Every structure is written in C-alpha cells, then in structure tokens.
C-alpha cells in the first residue's frame, strides 16, 4: 500500500479534482466506507438526524425568551453575526472532521493531535451528564401528554386535590385580584402534582422518587434503546417521524396562535427593536451562547453522525442547510410562543412583560399549557404540543447518546464491535440510574444544577480547545487539504480566518463572560446554598479535568526525551485508503 500526505492532489485519491455534487453518484473510483462501518441508508436520514439533534426544546423556549430580553428585533443582529462568524464555521468544522476521519470523538484525536485525546473523554462525560437530566424533562412532557387525555385539562381549574388557597383562575372570570401570592392552576399542577416539589426543602432533602415519573422515564429510555441498538440504520428511520413531526405541530400552533385575541401584542413585544440594547455586553454574550448551544458543536454528536457519511458527501452544503433550518426554526418558534403570551396578557389584562417573565421549563410546562387550557379545543392542542416536546427531546437524546456509543465503540472495537446491542443496553441502564435523583420531589433542583454546571461552561471550554487543536496544532492548511480531498475544492479565506482566529475568540469571549458574571442560582424562590454551587463546580471540573490528565499521562508514558515525547504526542496518524481492498491503515503524518 502506498501512503500519501494530506497535501497530495485530490485526483490521486478520488480520480478527479471536482467535488461530488451528489451523495453517492460519482462514477469514478473514490474512497468509500469500510465494510465494517455502518452507513446511512439515505442522505435524508443523516440530514434529519443532524436537524433533529440541533433543533431541541431550547429552540422553543430559550431563543424567544432571550430575544425579547435582549432587545427584540435588534437582537437578531448579534445573533446573525455570531452565527456567521462563530456557530456555522464550528458546525462545518465538526461535520468535515467526522466525515474525513470516520471515527468518534475519542479515537479521532490520534488522527488530529494525540495529546488532546482527553477532549474525547470529556465530551463523553458531559454527554452522560446531559442524559441524566434531559430525559427527565422529556418524562415531564410525557406525564403531561398522558394527563391531557381528558375532556377538561387538569390544570384548568383549582378544584384538584393538589391545589391550595393561593390558586387563582382568572380565565373567563372578572374582578379577579392577582397578588404576589397568587398561583395559576397550571403552575400548581406543575409544581405540586407533576414535581411535588413542595415535599422537598431543597437539595439537602430531595425526598422520595415519584413513581409516575419513574415509569415515564422508563418508557422514554425504552424508546431510546430500540431506536439506537442497531445503529444508524434504525435511528435514521426513527428520525423521519421525530424530526419532521415538530414542524407540523409548530405550523398548527402558529396558525392557532395568530387567531387568538391579543396575539399581535405578543408579536410586537417579541420583535420591537430596542437598539440601545446593542451597546450592552450581555446581549452579545447571550447571542454567542445561544448560537453555540443551539447548533451544538463540541458535543461530539456532529462528529459521530458525519462519520457514517460517504467520503465525498458534500458536508459544506449540509452545514449551511442544517444551520439555516435550525436558526429559522428558533425564529419561527418565537411567533408560536409570543402569540400565546400576547393572548394571556389580553386575558389577564396585564402587560406582556408580566406574563413572559418566566423562562426555561417553566415556559413550556406552566405558561404555554395555561394558555392552551383556555383555548377552544384545548385537549387537542395540549396533546399535539406535548407530542412535539417529546419528539424534540428524543431527537437530541438520540444524538447525544450516539456520540458516546460511536466514540467508545471506535476506541475499543476489538471488544465492542460485535456487541453493540449489549453496550447500548448497558449505557441506557447507566443513564437511567444516573437520572434517579432528578425524579425525586426535589428533582427539579438537581436538573437545574446539572444543566448549569454539568454542561454550561465545560462544553464551551471543550469546544474552544477543539477549535485550537484543529486550527493551530493539526494545522489549518492540512485541515483544508482534507476538505479538498473530500469535496474537490479548498475552503475560502473566510472559513480559514474563522477557524484560526474568529471562532476560537468567539468561544473564549463566552467563557470569560460566564466566569466574570455568575448570577445567583434560583429556582421557584429557592436560592441554591453556597455548598451546592461548590458541588456544581466540581461536577463541571470532573469532565474537563480529563484533558490535562490525559496530557500528563501521554507525556509520562511516551519514551524519549521531553522534546521527543512532545513530538510524538503531537504528531497525528493519517488514515489512508487502499483502493484495492477499501481497508484502512495508519501512518504517521510527516
């Protein structure tokens, strides 16, 4: 077998110098997948999987809330700029890396810069933390879905066993006094029936496990297991439902919301530009953070999903298309949410700002269900809304767990290549057991802690190091040559500048801003104690620490002088194809 450097002409590997415009239509010899590695059955399986991962529950609540909080229509300016110069380049980078090296988040580093292999382990641990709380949120949605099959939704009135004297139902009534102690039926249904958070005094005493939520979570993980156990051939079929159904529901809810009285008030509030907000640093930080968490580079999911693509698939076009779909979905979701908030403000006879003060899951589980409960055909709209939430959540769970599965199986193929079903089962069991603390009466407090510290700054720091390792250690020219080998053209100067300087600076900006501005952590008037914040930092560090730990390990166990060790630890191996057998071999890159 002959070995070639990454700077070799494209024609020597593909037989021609032009990119494959289709998905698998190039008639000349080219690099194809190895026989042992799965492939997507169709191009749309891959695209829907990427879109399904990127478009999640955060698109429905986080973007609309952050948009109105940071200047309405004016926020679109920093959002678009951060997407163009930060989010999309990183998105494109991960798709290209995964497709070229055809391996997961751990073993890919031997092809890029071996000393940074700890990044892969950190990504897997962060993905585990996400699975510990994210699926619980889907379980809450499933509980709501089950509760919606009734002629009168249970969060419509104050006559339920869980309601208190503070329960105040103002819809369809006049002369209702709303005080600081007043609680809507929807709020009490969420806090006192779904969560039963009143039975917990905080993180010191989270109480027992809610068996109803335990059953819901068990069903969620059962669906997840049978969607992932056979690989991308099964998950690629499931996403045809889970990735497309939310758009049908969003369209239905948008039409219904636009016909509600007061809907225009919500739209005006959502998009009315406050240009002075653009002078505030927090607006730009929020825009950068939103686009990063929305597109999802750094989570290892894009690496995993792209690794099952044909070698000459046009990942550049995929990155542009899926990024646009993601951002447009966020924007349209704002209309779905704020038409309903305008309706609620009209019914309460208050300002939209007073209705829209809640963010996070509260918007999905209190505010929106409250409005649905008072619509004509409330049962139908409640059912489809929570179906949408469940499918949005499942797609992201598929992606997150596939990142772990692909990374670990590619790292230990001799042990796991023939045991995927057993490994996926073991992983799902670990995730289920790790989620048990979030099913307690105080589980919502645990969810908030994991969301803030288990992912938060850790994943941004991981993304920053990944961008630096690829652009500066692996080399931007070598990376661009890899892309040319696949697509037949070299990325333009815009992409090179973004990868080398702008995108890393974009991530460093978010990290510094997060560290300098740490608002107090509060949920349902419960202020997290100082010791819990310390625990949060330990959780965050527990994933990131594997990066320096592996660096030390690699340097210690590599023979030679320090200079020789550094040279070996930073020299990548190149995967080269054999046109005769389509097998792969590793050779050090000069």
Buried (B, 14 or more C-beta within 10 A) or exposed (E): EEEBEBEBEBEEBBBBEEBBEEBBEBEEEBBBBBEEBBBBBBBBBBBBBBBBBBBBBBBBBBBBBBBBBBBBBBBBBBBEBBBBBBBBBBBBBBBBBBBBBBBBBBBBBBBBBBBBBBBBBBBBBBBBBBBBBBBBBBBBBBBBBBBBEEEEBBBBBBEBEBBEEBBBBBBEEEEEEEEEEBBBBBBBBBBBBBBBBBBBEBBEEBBEBBEBBBBBBEBBBEBBBBBBBBBBEEBBBBBBEBBBBBBEBBEBBBEBBEEBEBBBBBBBBBBEBBEEBBEEEEBBBBBBBBBBBBBBBBBBBBBBBBBBBBBBBBBBEBBBBBBEBBBEBBBBBBBBBBBBBBBBBBBBEEEBEEBBEBBBBBBBBBBBBBBBBBBEEBBBBBBBBBBBBBBBBBBBBBBBBBBBBBBBBBBEBEEBEEEBEEBBBEBBEBBBEBBBBBBBBBBBBBBBBBBBBBBBBBBBBBBBBBBBBBBEBBBBEBBBBBBBBBBBBBBEEEBBBBBBBBBBBBBBBBBEBBEEEEEEBEBBEBEBEEEBBEBBEEBBEBBBBBBEEBBEBBBEEBEEEEEEBBEBBBBBBBBBBEEEEEEBEEEEBE
